[in-house]
Amino acid sequence: MKKQNHEVNKMKLRIFLLGFLMTASLAHAQDVPEGRAAMRAESRSAAVDLRGPLTAQERERIAAFKELVRDVDTKSLQQTVREIESAEYPRIEFYMQEAIARTYADIVLQEKVVDQKQKEWLLSMVMINMASLQFGSSKDQSGNDLNRLIRRKLKSYMPPEILTHPGFLQVLE
């Protein structure tokens, strides 16, 4: 009985965190008169420093998205922060990892995934699809329904200008 209550509480926490992340994004978009489109235009014109140090708010967001994947992610918060900060483009790495976590959490809730092995497999599929986007596969028609769903969600959580940035796209030579 206690274990069942613990599991229910963990799921409620995940739902709360997912809601918090979504609400924070929507609240910011609503502050701008034209909504999300204006937010995107603003971010393009502001020329965000993709190589600069992470802000305190971004560090808080890392802690929040780490919570979404804690059942399947073995890295500590400090390891993840170091990994992001050591990337050539820390902000791109930040957006990628946040999009992966949010996509994973969405699908776990949507598909009611409870089996640990299935959760681990799902996270690997989300990561593979992120890599696929990095190598230029942006066609939502390719792959099965799950892969199309994953790519659509990943792109929805990434700022559009990141998806075409040379620091995001990878090329095999």
Order of alpha helices (4+ residues) and beta strands (2+ residues): alpha-alpha-alpha-alpha-alpha-alpha-alpha-alpha
